[in-house]
Amino acid sequence: MKKLLFLFVNLTLLGGLISAQQGLTLNLAMEIAEQSSPAIKRTKFSLQRSQENLNAQRASMKSNFSLSINPFEYSNNREFLEFASQWNNTERYQSSGSLTVSQPIVATDASVSLTNSLSWQDVYSEYNDTRTTGFNNNLFLNIKRTPVFAGMGAAIGIDAVQRGMHGYDA
């Protein structure tokens, strides 16, 4: 009787330990394989890298703004004027800046930029005791495009990456 009770207790405890394991279904096996497979992990990282490259290419197609400023520049030059046989001192104060807006055109693989440059200078010369002050404002329109056979590279590149990521051909 003691042996039977001992066997019953052992089987009950072992049954509790054995029942702690779960049966492995096909769906559960596939889920475990997806989470721990090195090939699937590499593929997910590759997909994420492709998505970030696509985001970078799309960002490069947006307008670019550039501002450069030279707030103050001073120069003092001393030179000998042979025709007058005397020394001349020239002082120059100047300030300048430029703003550029550039917009890529995806369909033609070209870009258009508009640049506005503004400058001011004040020049004093001792030789004839003159002071010259002036402003310059220049506006430039620039169209830059690649050769005809190399055109549309950016548009084709973005479309190809996008099709590859979504798994379809457009």
C-alpha positions as CSV (number, residue, x, y, z in Angstrom):
1,M,0.0,0.0,0.0
2,K,2.8,2.4,0.8
3,K,4.4,1.5,-2.5
4,L,1.2,2.2,-4.3
5,L,0.8,5.6,-2.5
6,F,4.4,6.4,-3.2
7,L,3.9,5.6,-6.9
8,F,0.7,7.6,-7.1
9,V,2.4,10.7,-5.5
10,N,5.4,10.4,-7.9
11,L,3.2,10.0,-10.9
12,T,1.1,13.0,-9.9
13,L,4.2,15.2,-9.4
14,L,5.8,14.0,-12.6
15,G,2.5,14.5,-14.4
16,G,2.5,18.1,-13.2
17,L,6.0,18.6,-14.5
18,I,5.2,16.9,-17.8
19,S,2.0,18.8,-18.3
20,A,4.0,22.1,-17.9
21,Q,5.2,21.6,-21.5
22,Q,3.0,22.7,-24.3
23,G,2.2,20.9,-27.5
24,L,3.9,22.4,-30.5
25,T,1.4,23.5,-33.2
26,L,2.4,24.4,-36.7
27,N,1.5,28.1,-36.1
28,L,3.6,28.2,-33.0
29,A,6.5,26.5,-34.7
30,M,6.4,29.1,-37.6
31,E,6.3,31.9,-35.1
32,I,9.4,30.6,-33.2
33,A,11.1,30.1,-36.6
34,E,10.4,33.7,-37.6
35,Q,11.7,35.2,-34.4
36,S,14.9,33.2,-34.3
37,S,15.9,32.5,-37.9
38,P,19.1,34.3,-38.9
39,A,18.0,34.4,-42.5
40,I,14.7,36.1,-41.7
41,K,16.5,38.5,-39.3
42,R,18.9,39.5,-42.1
43,T,16.0,40.0,-44.5
44,K,14.2,42.2,-42.0
45,F,17.4,44.3,-41.5
46,S,17.8,44.5,-45.3
47,L,14.2,45.7,-45.7
48,Q,14.7,48.3,-43.0
49,R,17.9,49.6,-44.7
50,S,16.1,49.8,-48.0
51,Q,13.4,51.8,-46.4
52,E,15.9,54.3,-44.9
53,N,17.7,54.6,-48.3
54,L,14.3,55.3,-49.9
55,N,13.6,58.0,-47.2
56,A,17.0,59.6,-47.9
57,Q,16.4,59.6,-51.7
58,R,13.0,61.2,-51.2
59,A,14.5,63.8,-48.8
60,S,17.1,64.7,-51.5
61,M,14.3,65.6,-53.9
62,K,13.0,68.4,-51.6
63,S,14.0,72.1,-51.9
64,N,17.4,73.0,-50.4
65,F,18.1,76.3,-48.8
66,S,21.6,77.7,-48.3
67,L,22.6,80.9,-46.6
68,S,26.1,82.3,-46.4
69,I,27.0,85.5,-44.6
70,N,30.3,87.4,-44.3
71,P,29.3,89.9,-41.6
72,F,32.4,92.1,-41.7
73,E,35.7,92.2,-43.5
74,Y,38.5,94.8,-43.2
75,S,41.6,95.3,-45.2
76,N,44.3,98.0,-45.1
77,N,46.8,98.0,-48.0
78,R,49.8,100.2,-48.4
79,E,51.4,100.5,-51.9
80,F,53.9,102.7,-53.7
81,L,52.4,104.6,-56.7
82,E,55.2,105.0,-59.2
83,F,53.3,107.5,-61.4
84,A,52.8,109.8,-58.5
85,S,56.1,108.9,-56.6
86,Q,54.3,108.5,-53.3
87,W,52.8,106.0,-51.0
88,N,49.0,105.3,-50.9
89,N,47.0,103.8,-48.1
90,T,43.7,102.1,-49.0
91,E,41.2,101.0,-46.3
92,R,38.3,98.7,-47.3
93,Y,35.3,97.7,-45.2
94,Q,32.9,95.2,-46.6
95,S,30.0,92.9,-45.8
96,S,28.2,90.3,-48.0
97,G,25.8,87.5,-48.0
98,S,24.0,85.2,-50.3
99,L,20.8,83.1,-50.2
100,T,20.3,80.1,-52.6
101,V,17.2,78.0,-53.1
102,S,17.7,74.9,-55.1
103,Q,14.9,72.5,-56.3
104,P,15.6,69.2,-58.0
105,I,13.3,68.2,-60.9
106,V,12.7,64.4,-60.6
107,A,11.2,63.8,-64.1
108,T,14.3,65.3,-65.9
109,D,17.0,64.7,-63.3
110,A,17.8,68.4,-63.4
111,S,17.8,71.1,-60.8
112,V,16.9,74.8,-60.8
113,S,18.5,77.2,-58.3
114,L,18.0,80.8,-57.6
115,T,20.7,82.8,-55.8
116,N,20.5,86.3,-54.5
117,S,23.9,87.9,-53.5
118,L,24.0,91.2,-51.6
119,S,27.2,93.1,-50.7
120,W,28.3,96.4,-49.3
121,Q,31.7,98.1,-49.3
122,D,33.3,101.3,-48.2
123,V,36.7,102.1,-49.7
124,Y,38.9,105.1,-48.7
125,S,42.1,106.1,-50.6
126,E,44.6,108.6,-49.2
127,Y,46.1,109.4,-52.6
128,N,43.3,111.5,-53.8
129,D,41.4,111.6,-50.5
130,T,38.3,109.9,-51.8
131,R,35.7,107.6,-50.2
132,T,33.6,105.3,-52.3
133,T,30.6,103.5,-50.8
134,G,28.4,101.1,-52.8
135,F,26.0,98.3,-52.7
136,N,25.7,95.3,-55.1
137,N,22.7,93.1,-55.5
138,N,22.9,90.2,-58.0
139,L,20.2,87.7,-58.8
140,F,21.2,84.4,-60.6
141,L,19.0,81.7,-62.1
142,N,20.9,78.5,-62.7
143,I,19.5,75.3,-64.5
144,K,21.7,72.3,-64.2
145,R,20.9,69.0,-65.9
146,T,22.7,65.8,-66.7
147,P,23.3,64.5,-70.2
148,V,20.2,63.1,-72.0
149,F,21.2,59.4,-71.8
150,A,22.0,59.7,-68.1
151,G,18.7,61.5,-67.3
152,M,15.9,60.2,-65.1
153,G,18.3,58.2,-62.9
154,A,16.9,59.5,-59.6
155,A,13.3,58.9,-60.6
156,I,14.0,55.4,-61.9
157,G,16.2,54.6,-58.8
158,I,13.4,55.7,-56.3
159,D,10.8,53.7,-58.3
160,A,12.9,50.6,-58.4
161,V,13.6,50.7,-54.6
162,Q,10.0,51.3,-53.9
163,R,8.9,48.4,-56.1
164,G,11.5,46.1,-54.5
165,M,10.3,47.0,-51.0
166,H,6.6,46.5,-51.7
167,G,7.2,43.4,-53.8
168,Y,5.3,44.5,-56.9
169,D,6.0,45.8,-60.4
170,A,4.3,49.1,-61.2
